[in-house]
Amino acid sequence: RSDGTGTPESIAAAAAEAGLDAVILTDHGDGTRVTDPPRRVAGVLVVDAAEISTWGGHYVALGARPSPYPLGGDPASVVEDVARLGGMGIAAHPGSAKEALKWRAWDAPFDGIEWLNADTEWRDRPRDLWSAVLTYPWAPTGTIVGLLNRPRFELSRWDRATAQRPVVGLAAHDAHARLGLSGVGEPYEGAVALRAPGYTAMFRAFSNTVRVPTNWGGDAARDGAALLDAIRAGRTYAVVTGFGAASVRRFTATTANGAAGMGEWLVPNGPVQVAIDADVPGTAFTSLVCGGTRVAGGSGGRLAWRSETAPGACRIEIAQSASADAMPWVVTNPIYLREARETAAPRPLSS
């Protein structure tokens, strides 16, 4: 409805073809529009949301009630308003090479961040776009994956934020399926030259795996709420499926007073044991990253690590090699292992 070439129906069909269960559409807006209720199209759950422009970048609002006034301007105020409206907010394409798109309000208490954004990935390698245009017709998903490189800035900013509070990390397609005439790859300006990269190819390149309740698959409204609740809780990890299928079977932390899984917070009592079990080839390299630093790593998908102190926010990265520059194949949300910190809830927004 804003700057894409697909309809909800065609996008859902593309998602079904790529084997996805759900898509979230985040059209540009000011937060005043009543979002469409969740519905299933071609067997895919379609959830409607909004992407709000602020002075400090774009902010995606999931699950927010309609605002009684247009949202925009000061990014910290938008972050607060989205929370007051019951929504979860995500800093969109934070490392974009385009100044107007990058997120700059790092002191605002945003709820989530796009650690991977496809729109950003092609912008930081403009010299490779012409060759990508040539290979895309024959290998669309491979071409998209070939443009991905390690998003160092986004990952470092995410790690910095999770040192203060829980922040959910997501991979975002930012799919428009349009190349404008004003420049190779620019989707926002000029007439549409090509409807590429296509939605199906994008969806096959990477996706988020979200852990939802076992009764998933019935009522669309219930499933939509469960999906957003799981994302808000950080029960999600991203997989670059263009590298191959992969899954995380186990990621837990245990200490004398309990255990925690992905997205959960545990105040350790004594040593902490972290266990990882992922379904990846033995040639893959699995890393445990705590506080932005690789604290353990090894070949294959299994890893066990012990810490005598509270290690902070710990997440998994799996890559095809042990190189520090490798593009991640799998990235999980953290387990938070430290003393609890209270965050004041936003005041209710009166209509």
C-alpha positions as CSV (number, residue, x, y, z in Angstrom):
1,R,0.0,0.0,0.0
2,S,3.0,2.4,0.4
3,D,6.0,1.5,-1.7
4,G,5.8,-2.2,-2.6
5,T,4.5,-3.8,-5.8
6,G,2.9,-6.8,-4.2
7,T,-0.6,-7.3,-2.7
8,P,-1.2,-9.1,0.6
9,E,-2.5,-12.0,-1.4
10,S,0.4,-12.2,-3.8
11,I,2.9,-11.8,-0.9
12,A,1.2,-14.6,1.1
13,A,1.3,-16.8,-2.0
14,A,5.0,-16.2,-2.3
15,A,5.5,-17.0,1.3
16,A,3.6,-20.2,0.9
17,E,5.8,-21.1,-2.0
18,A,8.9,-20.5,0.1
19,G,7.5,-22.7,2.9
20,L,6.8,-19.9,5.4
21,D,3.9,-19.9,7.9
22,A,3.5,-16.2,8.5
23,V,4.4,-12.8,7.1
24,I,4.2,-9.3,8.8
25,L,3.5,-6.4,6.4
26,T,4.8,-3.0,7.7
27,D,3.6,-0.3,5.4
28,H,4.7,3.3,5.9
29,G,2.3,5.3,7.9
30,D,1.8,7.6,11.0
31,G,0.2,5.0,13.3
32,T,-3.3,6.4,13.0
33,R,-4.6,3.7,10.6
34,V,-6.6,0.8,12.0
35,T,-4.5,-2.2,11.0
36,D,-6.2,-5.1,9.3
37,P,-7.0,-8.1,11.6
38,P,-4.8,-11.2,11.1
39,R,-6.0,-13.5,8.4
40,R,-4.8,-16.6,6.6
41,V,-4.2,-16.3,2.8
42,A,-2.9,-19.4,0.9
43,G,-2.4,-21.0,4.3
44,V,-0.1,-18.2,5.5
45,L,-0.9,-16.0,8.4
46,V,-0.8,-12.3,7.3
47,V,-0.2,-9.8,10.1
48,D,-0.6,-6.1,9.4
49,A,1.7,-3.5,11.1
50,A,3.2,0.0,10.5
51,E,6.5,1.6,9.8
52,I,6.7,5.1,11.2
53,S,9.1,7.8,10.0
54,T,10.8,9.8,12.8
55,W,13.6,12.4,12.8
56,G,15.9,9.7,13.9
57,G,15.0,6.9,11.5
58,H,12.2,4.5,10.8
59,Y,10.4,2.7,13.6
60,V,8.3,-0.4,13.0
61,A,5.3,-0.8,15.3
62,L,3.9,-4.3,15.9
63,G,0.6,-4.8,17.7
64,A,-0.1,-1.2,18.5
65,R,-3.6,0.3,18.8
66,P,-4.4,3.2,16.4
67,S,-2.9,6.4,17.7
68,P,-5.4,9.3,18.3
69,Y,-2.9,11.6,16.6
70,P,-0.2,11.2,13.9
71,L,3.1,9.7,15.1
72,G,6.4,11.2,13.9
73,G,9.0,13.7,14.7
74,D,11.1,13.1,17.9
75,P,12.1,9.4,17.9
76,A,12.1,9.0,21.6
77,S,8.5,10.3,21.7
78,V,7.5,7.8,19.0
79,V,9.1,5.0,20.9
80,E,7.2,6.0,24.1
81,D,3.9,6.4,22.2
82,V,4.2,3.0,20.5
83,A,4.7,1.4,24.0
84,R,1.7,3.4,25.4
85,L,-0.4,2.1,22.6
86,G,0.4,-1.5,23.6
87,G,2.8,-2.1,20.7
88,M,6.3,-3.4,20.3
89,G,8.7,-1.1,18.4
90,I,11.7,-2.1,16.2
91,A,14.5,0.1,14.9
92,A,14.4,-0.5,11.2
93,H,17.5,-0.8,8.9
94,P,19.7,0.8,11.6
95,G,22.9,0.6,9.6
96,S,21.6,1.8,6.2
97,A,24.1,3.7,4.0
98,K,21.3,6.1,3.2
99,E,21.3,8.8,5.9
100,A,17.5,9.3,5.9
101,L,16.9,5.6,6.6
102,K,19.5,4.7,9.3
103,W,18.4,4.7,13.0
104,R,20.1,7.4,15.0
105,A,18.2,7.5,18.3
106,W,20.3,5.1,20.2
107,D,19.4,6.5,23.6
108,A,15.7,5.8,23.0
109,P,14.5,2.6,24.7
110,F,13.5,0.8,21.5
111,D,12.2,-2.8,22.0
112,G,13.8,-4.4,19.0
113,I,16.4,-4.0,16.2
114,E,16.8,-5.4,12.7
115,W,20.3,-6.9,13.0
116,L,19.9,-8.0,9.4
117,N,18.1,-5.9,6.7
118,A,18.2,-6.9,3.1
119,D,17.7,-3.3,1.9
120,T,20.8,-2.2,3.8
121,E,22.8,-5.2,2.5
122,W,22.6,-4.2,-1.1
123,R,23.2,-0.5,-0.3
124,D,26.6,-1.1,1.3
125,R,27.9,-3.0,-1.8
126,P,26.9,-0.8,-4.7
127,R,29.7,-2.0,-7.0
128,D,28.3,-5.5,-6.8
129,L,24.8,-4.6,-7.9
130,W,25.5,-4.7,-11.7
131,S,26.8,-8.3,-11.5
132,A,23.9,-9.1,-9.3
133,V,21.5,-7.9,-11.9
134,L,23.1,-10.3,-14.4
135,T,23.0,-13.4,-12.2
136,Y,19.6,-12.8,-10.5
137,P,17.5,-14.2,-13.4
138,W,19.3,-17.6,-13.2
139,A,19.9,-17.8,-9.4
140,P,17.7,-15.3,-7.6
141,T,18.0,-16.6,-4.1
142,G,21.8,-17.3,-4.5
143,T,22.2,-13.7,-5.8
144,I,20.5,-12.2,-2.8
145,V,22.5,-14.3,-0.3
146,G,25.7,-13.4,-2.2
147,L,25.0,-9.7,-1.3
148,L,24.9,-10.5,2.4
149,N,28.0,-9.7,4.5
150,R,28.4,-9.6,8.3
151,P,26.4,-6.6,9.6
152,R,29.1,-5.6,12.2
153,F,27.5,-2.3,13.1
154,E,24.0,-3.7,13.7
155,L,25.3,-6.6,15.8
156,S,27.5,-4.3,17.9
157,R,24.6,-1.9,18.5
158,W,22.4,-4.8,19.4
159,D,24.9,-6.1,21.9
160,R,25.4,-2.7,23.4
161,A,21.6,-2.3,23.8
162,T,21.2,-5.8,25.4
163,A,23.8,-4.9,28.0
164,Q,21.2,-2.5,29.4
165,R,17.8,-4.2,28.8
166,P,16.2,-6.9,26.7
167,V,16.1,-6.0,23.0
168,V,14.8,-8.4,20.4
169,G,16.8,-9.0,17.3
170,L,15.2,-9.8,14.0
171,A,16.1,-10.4,10.3
172,A,14.0,-8.2,8.0
173,H,13.5,-8.6,4.2
174,D,12.3,-5.0,3.7
175,A,10.9,-6.4,0.4
176,H,9.5,-4.0,-2.2
177,A,9.9,-6.1,-5.3
178,R,10.7,-3.1,-7.4
179,L,13.8,-1.5,-8.9
180,G,13.4,2.2,-9.7
181,L,14.6,3.9,-12.9
182,S,16.5,6.5,-10.9
183,G,19.3,4.1,-9.9
184,V,20.1,0.4,-9.7
185,G,18.3,-1.1,-6.7
186,E,16.7,2.1,-5.4
187,P,13.1,1.1,-4.7
188,Y,11.7,4.4,-3.5
189,E,12.2,6.8,-6.3
190,G,11.1,6.9,-10.0
191,A,9.0,4.6,-12.0
192,V,9.3,0.8,-11.6
193,A,11.9,-0.7,-13.9
194,L,11.7,-4.3,-12.7
195,R,9.7,-6.1,-10.1
196,A,12.7,-7.6,-8.5
197,P,14.0,-9.0,-6.3
198,G,10.9,-11.1,-6.1
199,Y,9.2,-11.9,-2.8
200,T,9.6,-15.7,-3.2
201,A,13.3,-15.4,-3.7
202,M,13.6,-13.0,-0.8
203,F,11.7,-15.4,1.5
204,R,13.9,-18.3,0.5
205,A,17.0,-16.3,1.3
206,F,16.4,-16.0,5.1
207,S,13.6,-16.1,7.7
208,N,12.9,-15.9,11.4
209,T,11.9,-19.0,13.3
210,V,9.5,-18.1,16.0
211,R,8.6,-20.5,18.9
212,V,4.8,-20.3,19.2
213,P,2.3,-22.4,21.3
214,T,1.6,-25.9,20.1
215,N,-2.0,-25.1,19.3
216,W,-0.9,-22.9,16.4
217,G,-2.8,-23.2,13.2
218,G,-6.4,-22.5,14.1
219,D,-7.9,-19.1,14.7
220,A,-6.1,-16.3,12.9
221,A,-6.7,-13.7,15.6
222,R,-5.4,-16.0,18.3
223,D,-2.4,-17.0,16.2
224,G,-1.6,-13.4,15.3
225,A,-1.5,-12.5,19.0
226,A,0.6,-15.6,19.8
227,L,3.1,-14.7,17.1
228,L,3.6,-11.1,18.3
229,D,3.8,-12.3,21.9
230,A,6.5,-14.7,21.0
231,I,8.5,-12.1,19.1
232,R,8.1,-9.6,21.9
233,A,9.4,-12.2,24.3
234,G,12.5,-12.9,22.1
235,R,11.5,-16.5,21.4
236,T,12.9,-16.3,17.9
237,Y,16.1,-16.8,15.9
238,A,17.0,-16.1,12.3
239,V,18.3,-18.5,9.7
240,V,19.9,-17.6,6.4
241,T,18.2,-20.5,4.6
242,G,20.0,-19.7,1.4
243,F,23.0,-21.3,3.0
244,G,20.9,-24.4,3.8
245,A,18.4,-25.5,6.4
246,A,19.3,-25.1,10.0
247,S,17.5,-25.2,13.4
248,V,18.3,-24.7,17.1
249,R,17.0,-27.6,19.1
250,R,18.3,-26.5,22.5
251,F,19.7,-23.2,23.9
252,T,19.5,-23.2,27.7
253,A,21.3,-21.8,30.7
254,T,21.1,-23.4,34.1
255,T,22.3,-22.4,37.6
256,A,21.5,-23.5,41.1
257,N,18.2,-21.5,41.3
258,G,16.7,-22.5,37.9
259,A,17.0,-22.5,34.1
260,A,16.2,-20.1,31.3
261,G,15.8,-20.3,27.5
262,M,16.0,-17.9,24.7
263,G,14.6,-14.5,25.5
264,E,14.3,-15.2,29.2
265,W,16.1,-13.6,32.2
266,L,17.8,-15.5,34.9
267,V,19.6,-14.1,38.0
268,P,22.4,-16.6,38.5
269,N,23.1,-18.2,41.9
270,G,26.5,-19.7,41.5
271,P,28.1,-21.0,38.3
272,V,26.2,-20.9,35.0
273,Q,26.0,-23.8,32.6
274,V,25.1,-23.0,28.9
275,A,24.1,-25.8,26.6
276,I,23.7,-25.5,22.8
277,D,22.4,-28.1,20.3
278,A,21.8,-27.0,16.7
279,D,20.9,-29.0,13.7
280,V,23.8,-27.9,11.4
281,P,26.6,-29.8,9.5
282,G,29.8,-30.7,11.4
283,T,31.6,-28.2,9.2
284,A,29.7,-25.3,10.7
285,F,31.2,-23.2,13.5
286,T,29.0,-22.4,16.6
287,S,29.9,-19.5,18.8
288,L,28.5,-18.3,22.1
289,V,28.5,-14.5,22.2
290,C,28.1,-12.9,25.6
291,G,28.3,-9.1,26.0
292,G,29.4,-8.8,22.4
293,T,32.4,-11.1,22.8
294,R,32.8,-14.7,21.6
295,V,33.4,-16.6,24.9
296,A,33.2,-20.2,23.4
297,G,33.1,-21.8,20.0
298,G,33.6,-25.1,18.2
299,S,32.8,-27.1,15.1
300,G,29.4,-28.6,14.6
301,G,26.2,-27.6,16.4
302,R,26.9,-28.7,20.0
303,L,28.6,-26.6,22.6
304,A,28.7,-26.6,26.4
305,W,30.2,-23.7,28.4
306,R,30.5,-22.9,32.1
307,S,30.9,-19.5,33.7
308,E,31.7,-18.8,37.4
309,T,30.2,-15.3,37.1
310,A,27.0,-13.8,35.5
311,P,28.0,-13.4,31.8
312,G,25.3,-11.0,30.8
313,A,23.3,-11.2,27.5
314,C,24.4,-14.4,25.7
315,R,23.3,-15.4,22.2
316,I,24.3,-18.0,19.6
317,E,26.0,-17.3,16.2
318,I,26.5,-20.1,13.8
319,A,28.5,-19.5,10.6
320,Q,30.0,-21.6,7.8
321,S,33.5,-20.9,9.2
322,A,35.2,-19.7,12.3
323,S,36.3,-16.4,10.7
324,A,35.3,-13.3,12.7
325,D,34.2,-11.8,9.4
326,A,31.9,-14.7,8.4
327,M,28.3,-13.9,7.6
328,P,26.1,-15.5,10.3
329,W,24.0,-18.5,9.2
330,V,22.0,-18.7,12.4
331,V,21.6,-15.9,15.1
332,T,19.5,-16.4,18.2
333,N,18.1,-13.9,20.6
334,P,19.9,-13.8,24.0
335,I,19.4,-15.4,27.3
336,Y,19.9,-12.7,29.9
337,L,22.1,-13.9,32.8
338,R,22.7,-11.0,35.2
339,E,21.1,-9.1,38.1
340,A,17.6,-7.9,37.4
341,R,17.0,-4.3,36.4
342,E,13.7,-2.6,36.7
343,T,12.3,-0.6,33.7
344,A,9.5,1.9,34.4
345,A,6.4,1.2,32.4
346,P,5.1,4.0,30.1
347,R,2.1,5.9,31.4
348,P,-1.2,5.1,29.7
349,L,-2.1,7.2,26.7
350,S,-5.4,9.0,27.1
351,S,-7.6,9.4,24.1
